Amino acid sequence: MSLAVSPYGARPDAAGLLRRHWPLLPLAATVLLLLAPIAAGDASTSGKVGPADAASLVLVLVCAVQALRGRVRQLSPLGVLVLGVPAVGLAVATATAGDPYAALPGFVRYLQVFVLVPAAIVLLVRDAGEFRLAAGCFVVLALVQGAVGVVQFATHTGASYQGEDIRAVGTFGPGDVMGMATVVAYGLVVATAAALAPGLPGRVRRLAGAAALVLVVPLVLSFSRGAWIATVGAALLVMLLAGIRRALRVLLALAAAGVVLVGGLGVGSEMVAERLTSITQVSSAPDQSVTDRYTMWAAAESMWRERPAAGVGLKGFPANRDGHSSLGLSSGSDTAGAGQAYIRQPLLSPHNMYLLVLSEQGLIGLTALAGGWAALLVAGLRRYASGGAGIRDCGLIAIGLFVWQLTDFLYADIGGPSTVLTGVIIGLAAWWALPSSSGADAVSGGPGRPGPRTAPGAGRGPGEAAAAGGRTGLTIALRAVPGADGR
């Protein structure tokens, strides 16, 4: 599915596209290299540099070179503040850690995901066409990983779940059961937003809608309650922003697909129903995984109370976990299947990003990170409410992905090969929320990188008139906020 709809009217040849968009190749590679399978038996990828991480490093280097040549977008003061302040909090948490040298790997990882990769994307992605290209990579990744997951379920070659090797995990393996669910959810949110976007061609919207329906299947078969909750929340917000009529049509289509999938075909119906029911039993009859999570949340809170300002230091949660946990915490989680023998994985994080940051970085780190995320979300919603200069499909995608990530952080944290995509999503959200002061985001080539010629009056992005007429009640309310132009 091609979401990279050219805003220029003409279709340049392959050589011209490569010359114009070559700085985006590392960004596409960062996403698509997650198709590479994880070695069987490699239950933990913590501290390891995978192909996608290497591609993200190339992305940052390309950005640095382009910046020296003056061929990147201009950042507003707000952009510099939002993208730069987290580095200060990370430096404080590293310097005040009990073992600063042990905290250095955590500093590098956080700097990569929350500072360098997002900044590189904001600076390099010059217009809506390039944004759509990056978003399309998420859909491709989700479709391929989802297809592998469905085959795993059908052939009983997936990860172990309730005594059967049926859990769809894609190429991530049982050591990262959330990996496939995460990337499939990303693709589903992008496809849903593209299907609802009024400015895209009808053919693209239909293909996106079909992709969204297809991706529901592997997401269900991942048996990931957290991914389900985050996807429903993000999809509902996207539908609300796009308009009530479109939202109703999509909801009816998804409901019909769910009835056929679970009710008619009986695809894991009993297990899915049991998994859904367990969401409402987290307090009355929690399973061991929920008990472990609550125990680690309490441990993270206890660490923060001990050192409220700067926390126990990056990578400090595992070392301090046992001293702050109750006896209800198990020794680890069981993983097996999908070509891997039984392995007991230790519990090294609280499975809540906000509590992880609070325990390891204290109020300084949480304010720097979560404060920046809140600013990006508010600015993104304001820009969408203002019309988004005819590129509202980019706004739907950016807001949907960002809300999914912020919701998922309530019961998950960074870890595993797909972590690098968190940085990509924050970068796309920041690109939308922090438009270039030159106004080059929508159609031009950006500062120092001239775009193709356009016909007189072609300054508007595709579908701007339709977008301008498609205001929803929520959009009108958001526009009433002072400074709703988002700049």
Secondary structure, DSSP 8 states (H G I E B T S, - for coil): ------TTSS---HHHHHHHHGGGHHHHHHHHGGGS---TT----TT---HHHHHHHHHHHHHHHHHHTT-S----HHHHHHHHHHHHHHHHHHHTSSSHHHHHHHHHHHHIIIIIHHHHHHHH--SHHHHHHHHHHHHHHHHHHHHHHHHHHHHT-SEEETTEEEE--GGG-GGGHHHHHHHHHHHHHHHHHHHH-TTS-HHHHHHHHHHHHHHHHHHHHTT-HHHHHHHHHHHHHHHHHH-HHHHHHHHHHHHHHHIIIIIIS-TTHHHHHHHHHHHTTTTTS--HHHHHHHHHHHHHHHHHHHSTTT-S-TT-HHHHHHHH--TT--S-EEEEETTEEEEEE---S-S-HHHHHHHHHHHHHHHHHHHHHHHHHHHHHHHHHTTGGG-HHHHHHHHHHHHHHHHHTTS--S-STTHHHHHHHHHHHHHHHS--TT-TTSSS--TTS------TTTTS-TTHHHHHT---HHHHHHHTSTTTT--
